[in-house]
Amino acid sequence: MTTGMQRAASAAGFTTAVAAGDGPSWAAPGHAERYCERVFAERSRLTHALGDMRGQQHGVLTDLLDFNSGTEFGRQHGFGRVRGIDDFRKAVPVQDYSAHAPLIERMATGEPNLLSADQPVVYITSSGSTGAHKKIPVTPQFMRTTFFPFYYAAWAPLIENFPDVMHRPDAVLNLKHDPLTVPPTRSGGRPHVGASQVDFGAKFGEPLSAELGTAAPWGTLLVDVAPDDHSEKMYLRLRLAVQSDVRCLIGINPAMIAAVPYQRTLWWERIVKEVRDGTLGGMPYGVPDPARAAELALIADYFGTVDPARVWPRIRALFGWTTGVASLYLPSLREHFGIDVASLPAPVAASEGPVGVPLDRHGSAGSLVVTASVYEFVDADADLTPSTETLLPSELEAGREYHVIFRHVGGLYRYAGGDVVRVVDMPGGVPRVVYAGRSGRSDAAGERLRESQVLRALRSALTATGLGLVNVACRTERTPRGGRGVLRLRRRPGVPLAAGRDRPLHGDPRRGPGA
């Protein structure tokens, strides 16, 4: 009997070197087999760890204390006296980024041994609630013990169920991959970049960590383009990808995937011309391909659209977040990508650390990554304060929403990152969670509405009116009578408006379904 790993590696047919120009890792003989082995081994270890959630959480805490007890933060908070989670709760308050920021700023100048005994190799940029960019320190120990196990396991459902994504380097259009030639640095000399711009192989000695699609022709653009010209970079990738048999799109943020049909239409004439002429961004590239250009032109002439399903008829999977606002518009993407295309959920995670990882074909939820961080939770309707009482993972209830608080060896302690998760179920007593939204509230007139509550009301309204959604934006407006929420919808073309569409929503969106 063959295992999932063996089937995937066999289907990949990647036992010999691939075409010139691919990345050094994916071009190596046997790379697919080694990649599959690592991915499935990490999933197996995480699955096994779920059987002892309490023991795993205690082990993570013990390792964290042992490693970082001599840091400035560890000495200030008496890590040497902490013997368990309750001791840690008493020693360290619930904190957000601003509480960690003074020590992080000192770390960024090169000062050692502040939050972690490890020196950060890179700082991940992430927008805070105020719009200021955070500097999330990323250390080697964090990557080894917290990030890489979860990171590899996250790809298991994709390569197990769709092994053809590894047939060729250009079988995957990875929209999140955005390498920088010259990354910006902090005063201490460490790069300060987005998570998708970190070369894990070069920075952390992980040659297997290169993602699917990163060795495709569009993985490293050969045309000069400004680092912040994201529109032109997307054009160049789509221009190159129309000449490949793409089987999967990776976006993580599903808005990147949802934009592809629109962007393709916007740039279609330019794309077809460059394929015909053998150019890329106006510069000579490869050889002219008038036959493919004619095929592409015929698609638009015959069907009147340039849907991805016509350009890439064998596309099978979309990989990205499937909850939050995305849950409202992902169904409509099948009209563009194909009715049989599968949407696979990306992990529940932030720049600061992982929370949940899908280990099977569940359409949205991921199991708590019990080996990565020590987790605590607070009811999502409660306000977070330094002394907020918290719940442990075993105390959660299915169907409820919670603030996530975690601590890990990378130097974040009882960290409230601002995300809310919903517990889908508790198989074996371990929470399986989905991203529910950010924790910020709209409070223009005392409504205290969270993102997930607005989405719940909107979903009920769409069901009642028969509308299909392409995208939505929400804002509050001040009126003489107080505040009101305003939703701006882009509905799916061809779906008629139902009668009574202008009536206000009834019921309390703060309550669950059926309210």
C-alpha positions as CSV (number, residue, x, y, z in Angstrom):
1,M,0.0,0.0,0.0
2,T,1.4,3.4,-0.9
3,T,1.2,6.4,1.4
4,G,-0.1,9.8,0.5
5,M,3.4,11.0,0.4
6,Q,4.5,8.3,-2.0
7,R,1.5,8.9,-4.3
8,A,2.2,12.6,-4.3
9,A,6.0,12.2,-4.9
10,S,5.4,9.6,-7.6
11,A,2.8,11.8,-9.4
12,A,5.2,14.7,-9.3
13,G,7.7,12.9,-11.6
14,F,10.4,15.1,-10.3
15,T,13.3,12.6,-10.0
16,T,15.4,14.3,-12.6
17,A,16.6,17.9,-12.9
18,V,13.9,20.2,-14.4
19,A,14.2,22.9,-17.0
20,A,17.0,25.4,-16.8
21,G,16.0,28.6,-15.0
22,D,14.2,27.1,-12.1
23,G,15.2,27.8,-8.5
24,P,18.1,25.8,-7.2
25,S,16.1,23.9,-4.7
26,W,13.2,22.7,-6.9
27,A,15.6,21.9,-9.7
28,A,17.5,19.4,-7.6
29,P,16.9,15.7,-8.4
30,G,14.6,14.1,-5.8
31,H,13.5,17.4,-4.4
32,A,9.8,16.6,-4.6
33,E,10.2,13.4,-2.7
34,R,12.2,15.1,0.0
35,Y,9.7,17.9,0.2
36,C,6.7,15.5,0.4
37,E,8.5,13.5,3.1
38,R,9.1,16.6,5.2
39,V,5.5,17.9,4.8
40,F,3.8,14.7,5.7
41,A,6.2,14.0,8.6
42,E,5.5,17.4,10.1
43,R,1.7,16.8,9.7
44,S,2.1,13.4,11.4
45,R,3.9,14.9,14.3
46,L,1.4,17.7,14.8
47,T,-1.5,15.2,14.5
48,H,0.1,13.0,17.1
49,A,0.7,16.0,19.4
50,L,-3.0,16.7,19.5
51,G,-3.4,13.6,21.6
52,D,-1.6,15.3,24.5
53,M,-2.5,19.0,24.3
54,R,-2.0,19.7,28.0
55,G,1.5,18.0,28.0
56,Q,2.5,19.8,24.8
57,Q,1.5,23.2,26.1
58,H,3.5,22.6,29.3
59,G,6.5,21.5,27.2
60,V,6.3,24.7,25.1
61,L,6.2,26.8,28.2
62,T,9.1,25.0,29.8
63,D,11.3,25.4,26.7
64,L,10.4,29.1,26.5
65,L,11.3,29.7,30.1
66,D,14.6,27.7,29.9
67,F,15.6,29.5,26.7
68,N,14.7,33.1,27.6
69,S,15.0,33.2,31.4
70,G,18.2,35.2,31.2
71,T,16.8,37.9,29.0
72,E,16.0,41.4,30.3
73,F,12.3,40.6,30.0
74,G,12.8,37.2,31.7
75,R,14.6,38.7,34.6
76,Q,12.1,41.5,35.0
77,H,9.2,39.0,35.2
78,G,10.9,36.3,37.2
79,F,11.0,33.5,34.6
80,G,13.2,31.5,36.9
81,R,10.4,31.2,39.5
82,V,7.7,30.3,37.0
83,R,6.7,26.6,37.3
84,G,3.5,26.5,35.2
85,I,0.9,28.4,33.2
86,D,-0.8,29.8,36.3
87,D,2.5,31.2,37.6
88,F,3.1,32.8,34.2
89,R,-0.3,34.4,34.2
90,K,0.5,36.0,37.5
91,A,4.0,37.1,36.4
92,V,3.2,38.6,33.0
93,P,0.2,40.8,32.1
94,V,-1.8,40.5,28.8
95,Q,0.1,42.7,26.3
96,D,-0.2,44.0,22.8
97,Y,2.5,45.2,20.4
98,S,2.8,48.6,22.0
99,A,3.9,47.0,25.3
100,H,6.6,45.0,23.5
101,A,7.6,47.9,21.3
102,P,10.2,49.5,23.5
103,L,12.3,46.4,23.8
104,I,11.7,45.6,20.1
105,E,13.0,49.0,19.1
106,R,16.2,48.4,21.1
107,M,16.6,44.9,19.5
108,A,16.3,46.5,16.1
109,T,19.4,48.6,16.8
110,G,21.4,45.4,17.6
111,E,21.1,45.3,21.4
112,P,21.0,41.6,22.4
113,N,19.3,39.5,25.1
114,L,16.2,41.6,25.5
115,L,13.1,39.6,24.6
116,S,14.8,36.5,23.3
117,A,18.2,34.9,23.9
118,D,18.4,34.6,20.1
119,Q,19.3,37.6,17.9
120,P,16.6,38.2,15.3
121,V,17.6,37.4,11.8
122,V,14.9,39.4,10.2
123,Y,12.0,41.7,11.2
124,I,8.6,41.1,9.6
125,T,6.6,44.2,8.8
126,S,2.9,44.2,9.7
127,S,0.4,47.0,9.8
128,G,-0.8,47.8,13.3
129,S,-4.3,49.1,14.2
130,T,-2.9,52.7,14.1
131,G,-1.5,52.2,10.6
132,A,2.1,52.2,11.9
133,H,4.3,49.3,10.7
134,K,5.2,46.8,13.4
135,K,8.6,45.2,13.5
136,I,8.0,41.5,14.4
137,P,11.4,39.9,15.5
138,V,12.0,36.5,13.9
139,T,14.7,34.4,15.5
140,P,16.3,31.1,14.5
141,Q,14.8,29.3,17.6
142,F,11.3,30.6,16.8
143,M,11.6,29.3,13.2
144,R,12.9,25.9,14.3
145,T,10.4,25.2,17.0
146,T,7.4,27.3,16.3
147,F,7.2,28.2,12.6
148,F,8.7,25.5,10.4
149,P,6.7,22.5,11.8
150,F,3.4,24.3,11.2
151,Y,4.6,25.8,7.9
152,Y,5.4,22.5,6.3
153,A,2.3,20.8,7.6
154,A,0.0,23.5,6.1
155,W,0.8,22.3,2.6
156,A,-0.1,18.6,3.3
157,P,-3.8,18.8,2.2
158,L,-2.9,20.5,-1.1
159,I,-0.1,18.2,-2.3
160,E,-1.9,15.1,-1.0
161,N,-5.1,15.7,-2.8
162,F,-3.7,17.6,-5.8
163,P,-0.2,16.1,-6.5
164,D,-0.1,17.5,-10.0
165,V,0.7,20.9,-8.5
166,M,4.2,19.5,-8.3
167,H,4.4,18.2,-11.9
168,R,6.3,21.3,-13.0
169,P,7.6,24.5,-11.4
170,D,5.1,26.5,-13.4
171,A,2.1,24.5,-12.4
172,V,1.4,26.9,-9.5
173,L,0.8,30.7,-9.7
174,N,2.0,31.8,-6.3
175,L,0.7,35.4,-5.9
176,K,2.0,35.9,-2.3
177,H,5.7,35.3,-3.3
178,D,7.2,38.8,-3.7
179,P,11.0,38.7,-3.4
180,L,13.0,41.9,-3.1
181,T,16.4,42.4,-4.7
182,V,17.5,44.9,-2.0
183,P,15.4,44.6,1.1
184,P,15.1,47.5,3.5
185,T,17.0,47.1,6.8
186,R,16.8,48.4,10.4
187,S,19.7,50.4,12.0
188,G,21.0,47.1,13.4
189,G,21.4,45.8,9.8
190,R,18.6,43.3,9.8
191,P,16.1,43.2,7.0
192,H,12.6,44.6,7.7
193,V,10.3,43.0,5.1
194,G,7.0,41.3,4.5
195,A,6.7,37.6,5.4
196,S,6.4,36.8,1.7
197,Q,9.8,38.5,1.0
198,V,11.9,36.3,3.3
199,D,14.1,33.6,1.7
200,F,13.8,30.9,4.4
201,G,16.5,28.8,2.7
202,A,19.1,31.5,2.8
203,K,18.2,33.1,6.1
204,F,17.5,29.9,8.1
205,G,19.2,27.1,6.3
206,E,16.0,25.4,5.1
207,P,16.5,24.5,1.4
208,L,13.1,22.6,1.3
209,S,11.2,25.7,2.4
210,A,10.8,27.2,-1.1
211,E,7.1,27.3,-1.8
212,L,5.3,25.8,-4.8
213,G,5.4,28.2,-7.7
214,T,8.5,30.1,-6.5
215,A,10.7,28.5,-9.2
216,A,8.3,29.4,-12.0
217,P,9.3,31.9,-14.7
218,W,7.4,34.6,-12.8
219,G,9.0,33.7,-9.4
220,T,11.8,36.2,-10.0
221,L,10.9,38.9,-12.4
222,L,13.6,39.7,-15.0
223,V,12.3,43.2,-15.7
224,D,13.1,46.2,-13.6
225,V,10.1,47.3,-11.7
226,A,9.7,49.4,-8.6
227,P,9.4,47.4,-5.4
228,D,6.1,49.2,-4.5
229,D,4.6,49.0,-8.0
230,H,2.4,46.0,-7.1
231,S,0.1,46.5,-10.1
232,E,2.9,46.2,-12.6
233,K,4.4,43.2,-10.8
234,M,1.0,41.5,-11.0
235,Y,0.7,42.3,-14.6
236,L,4.1,40.8,-15.4
237,R,3.2,37.6,-13.5
238,L,-0.1,37.2,-15.3
239,R,1.6,37.9,-18.7
240,L,4.1,35.1,-18.1
241,A,1.5,32.7,-16.6
242,V,-0.8,32.7,-19.6
243,Q,1.9,30.6,-21.4
244,S,1.8,27.9,-18.7
245,D,-0.6,25.1,-17.7
246,V,-1.4,26.5,-14.3
247,R,-3.1,24.0,-11.9
248,C,-3.3,26.0,-8.7
249,L,-3.3,29.6,-7.4
250,I,-1.8,30.5,-4.0
251,G,-2.9,33.8,-2.6
252,I,-3.2,33.4,1.2
253,N,-5.1,36.7,1.2
254,P,-8.0,35.6,-1.2
255,A,-8.5,39.1,-2.5
256,M,-5.3,38.5,-4.6
257,I,-7.0,35.5,-6.2
258,A,-10.4,37.3,-6.6
259,A,-8.7,40.2,-8.4
260,V,-7.2,38.0,-11.1
261,P,-10.3,37.8,-13.4
262,Y,-10.6,41.6,-13.3
263,Q,-6.9,42.2,-13.8
264,R,-6.8,39.7,-16.7
265,T,-9.6,41.6,-18.5
266,L,-8.0,45.0,-17.7
267,W,-4.7,44.0,-19.2
268,W,-5.9,41.5,-21.8
269,E,-4.9,43.3,-25.0
270,R,-1.5,44.2,-23.6
271,I,-0.9,40.6,-22.5
272,V,-1.9,39.1,-25.9
273,K,0.4,41.6,-27.8
274,E,3.4,40.8,-25.6
275,V,2.9,37.1,-26.0
276,R,2.7,37.6,-29.8
277,D,5.8,39.9,-29.9
278,G,7.9,38.0,-27.3
279,T,8.2,40.8,-24.9
280,L,7.8,41.4,-21.2
281,G,7.1,44.8,-19.9
282,G,8.1,46.1,-23.3
283,M,11.5,44.4,-23.2
284,P,12.5,41.4,-25.4
285,Y,11.7,38.1,-23.5
286,G,12.0,34.6,-24.9
287,V,10.7,34.1,-28.4
288,P,7.5,35.4,-30.0
289,D,4.6,33.0,-29.7
290,P,1.9,34.0,-32.2
291,A,0.2,30.7,-31.9
292,R,-0.5,31.1,-28.2
293,A,-1.5,34.7,-28.8
294,A,-4.0,33.6,-31.4
295,E,-5.5,31.1,-28.9
296,L,-5.8,33.8,-26.2
297,A,-7.4,36.2,-28.6
298,L,-9.9,33.6,-29.7
299,I,-10.9,33.0,-26.1
300,A,-12.0,36.6,-25.7
301,D,-13.7,36.7,-29.1
302,Y,-15.6,33.5,-28.7
303,F,-16.6,33.6,-25.0
304,G,-16.7,37.4,-24.5
305,T,-14.7,37.0,-21.3
306,V,-11.2,35.9,-20.4
307,D,-12.0,33.8,-17.3
308,P,-9.1,31.9,-15.8
309,A,-10.9,28.7,-16.4
310,R,-10.6,29.3,-20.2
311,V,-7.0,30.2,-20.1
312,W,-6.0,27.5,-17.6
313,P,-8.6,24.7,-18.3
314,R,-6.9,22.3,-15.9
315,I,-6.8,24.5,-12.8
316,R,-7.9,22.5,-9.8
317,A,-7.3,24.4,-6.5
318,L,-7.2,27.8,-4.9
319,F,-5.2,28.1,-1.7
320,G,-6.0,31.0,0.6
321,W,-8.1,32.1,3.6
322,T,-11.7,30.9,3.2
323,T,-13.4,32.7,6.1
324,G,-14.2,36.3,7.0
325,V,-15.2,38.5,4.1
326,A,-13.8,35.9,1.7
327,S,-16.5,33.4,2.7
328,L,-19.0,35.8,1.1
329,Y,-17.4,36.1,-2.3
330,L,-15.4,32.8,-2.7
331,P,-18.5,30.9,-4.1
332,S,-18.7,33.4,-7.0
333,L,-15.1,32.6,-8.0
334,R,-16.2,29.3,-9.3
335,E,-17.9,31.1,-12.2
336,H,-14.4,32.3,-13.2
337,F,-12.1,29.5,-12.2
338,G,-14.4,26.5,-12.8
339,I,-17.2,24.9,-11.0
340,D,-15.0,22.0,-9.9
341,V,-12.2,24.1,-8.5
342,A,-11.5,23.4,-4.8
343,S,-10.9,26.2,-2.2
344,L,-8.3,25.0,0.4
345,P,-8.0,27.0,3.5
346,A,-4.7,28.6,4.4
347,P,-3.6,28.4,8.1
348,V,-5.0,30.6,10.8
349,A,-2.0,32.7,11.5
350,A,-0.5,36.2,11.8
351,S,2.9,37.6,11.3
352,E,3.5,37.2,15.0
353,G,2.8,33.4,15.1
354,P,0.6,30.5,14.1
355,V,-2.7,29.6,15.7
356,G,-4.4,26.9,13.7
357,V,-3.4,24.7,10.7
358,P,-5.7,22.6,8.5
359,L,-4.5,19.0,8.7
360,D,-7.2,17.5,6.5
361,R,-9.8,18.6,3.9
362,H,-12.0,20.6,6.2
363,G,-13.1,23.6,4.2
364,S,-12.2,26.3,6.7
365,A,-10.9,25.2,10.1
366,G,-7.5,24.4,11.4
367,S,-6.4,22.5,14.5
368,L,-4.7,24.5,17.3
369,V,-0.9,24.3,16.7
370,V,-0.3,23.0,20.3
371,T,3.5,22.6,19.7
372,A,4.0,26.2,18.6
373,S,2.9,28.5,21.4
374,V,1.2,28.6,24.7
375,Y,-2.4,29.8,24.0
376,E,-4.9,31.6,26.1
377,F,-8.3,32.9,25.0
378,V,-10.8,35.6,26.1
379,D,-14.4,35.9,25.1
380,A,-14.5,38.1,22.0
381,D,-17.1,40.5,23.5
382,A,-14.9,41.3,26.5
383,D,-12.5,44.2,26.5
384,L,-8.9,43.2,26.9
385,T,-6.9,44.6,29.8
386,P,-3.6,43.7,31.3
387,S,-5.4,41.7,34.0
388,T,-8.1,40.1,31.9
389,E,-9.0,36.6,33.0
390,T,-8.2,34.1,30.3
391,L,-9.3,30.6,29.3
392,L,-7.1,27.7,28.3
393,P,-7.7,25.7,25.1
394,S,-9.5,22.9,26.9
395,E,-12.0,25.4,28.4
396,L,-13.3,26.7,25.0
397,E,-16.8,26.0,23.6
398,A,-17.7,25.2,20.1
399,G,-19.6,27.9,18.3
400,R,-18.1,30.8,20.3
401,E,-15.6,33.5,19.4
402,Y,-12.5,34.4,21.3
403,H,-9.5,36.8,21.3
404,V,-6.3,34.9,20.8
405,I,-3.4,35.4,23.2
406,F,-0.1,33.5,22.8
407,R,3.5,33.4,24.0
408,H,6.4,31.7,22.2
409,V,10.1,31.4,22.3
410,G,10.6,34.1,19.8
411,G,10.0,36.8,22.5
412,L,6.3,37.6,22.4
413,Y,4.6,37.1,25.9
414,R,0.9,36.8,26.5
415,Y,0.6,38.7,23.2
416,A,-2.8,39.9,22.0
417,G,-2.4,40.5,18.3
418,G,-5.9,41.6,17.7
419,D,-7.4,38.6,15.9
420,V,-10.6,36.8,16.8
421,V,-11.2,33.1,16.1
422,R,-14.3,31.0,16.2
423,V,-14.2,27.5,17.5
424,V,-15.8,25.2,15.0
425,D,-15.6,22.0,17.1
426,M,-13.4,20.3,19.7
427,P,-12.4,16.9,18.4
428,G,-10.6,15.0,21.1
429,G,-10.9,18.1,23.3
430,V,-8.6,20.2,21.0
431,P,-10.1,23.4,19.4
432,R,-10.4,23.5,15.7
433,V,-10.7,27.2,14.8
434,V,-11.4,29.6,11.9
435,Y,-10.4,33.2,11.6
436,A,-13.5,35.3,12.5
437,G,-12.1,38.8,12.0
438,R,-10.2,41.6,13.8
439,S,-11.1,42.5,17.4
440,G,-11.7,46.2,16.7
441,R,-15.3,47.4,17.1
442,S,-17.5,49.9,15.4
443,D,-19.0,52.0,18.2
444,A,-20.5,55.1,16.5
445,A,-23.7,54.9,18.5
446,G,-23.1,52.4,21.2
447,E,-23.5,49.4,18.9
448,R,-20.1,47.8,19.7
449,L,-20.1,45.6,16.6
450,R,-17.2,43.4,15.7
451,E,-16.3,42.5,12.1
452,S,-17.7,38.9,12.4
453,Q,-21.0,40.2,13.6
454,V,-21.4,42.6,10.6
455,L,-20.4,39.7,8.3
456,R,-23.1,37.4,10.0
457,A,-25.8,40.1,9.4
458,L,-24.6,40.6,5.8
459,R,-24.7,36.8,5.1
460,S,-28.3,36.6,6.4
461,A,-29.2,39.6,4.2
462,L,-27.6,38.0,1.1
463,T,-29.5,34.8,1.7
464,A,-32.8,36.6,2.2
465,T,-32.5,38.8,-0.9
466,G,-30.9,36.2,-3.2
467,L,-28.0,38.5,-4.0
468,G,-24.5,37.3,-4.9
469,L,-21.5,39.2,-3.7
470,V,-18.3,40.2,-5.4
471,N,-16.9,42.5,-2.7
472,V,-18.1,44.6,0.2
473,A,-16.8,47.6,2.2
474,C,-18.2,48.8,5.5
475,R,-17.9,52.2,7.2
476,T,-19.7,54.2,9.8
477,E,-21.3,57.6,9.1
478,R,-22.2,60.3,11.6
479,T,-25.7,61.7,11.3
480,P,-27.7,64.2,13.3
481,R,-29.4,61.2,15.1
482,G,-26.1,59.5,15.9
483,G,-24.1,57.0,13.8
484,R,-25.1,54.4,11.3
485,G,-23.3,51.6,9.5
486,V,-23.1,51.8,5.7
487,L,-22.3,48.7,3.6
488,R,-21.3,49.2,0.0
489,L,-21.7,46.0,-2.1
490,R,-20.6,45.0,-5.5
491,R,-23.1,42.4,-6.5
492,R,-22.6,39.5,-8.9
493,P,-23.6,40.5,-12.4
494,G,-26.8,38.9,-13.7
495,V,-28.3,38.4,-10.2
496,P,-31.5,40.5,-9.9
497,L,-32.2,42.6,-6.9
498,A,-35.0,41.2,-4.7
499,A,-38.0,43.2,-3.7
500,G,-37.7,45.0,-0.4
501,R,-33.9,45.3,-0.7
502,D,-33.9,48.7,0.9
503,R,-35.5,47.6,4.1
504,P,-33.3,47.7,7.2
505,L,-31.9,44.5,8.6
506,H,-33.9,43.1,11.5
507,G,-32.6,41.3,14.5
508,D,-29.5,41.8,16.5
509,P,-26.3,41.1,14.5
510,R,-24.4,40.6,17.8
511,R,-26.3,37.3,18.2
512,G,-25.7,34.1,16.4
513,P,-27.5,32.6,13.4
514,G,-31.3,32.6,13.7
515,A,-31.4,35.8,15.8
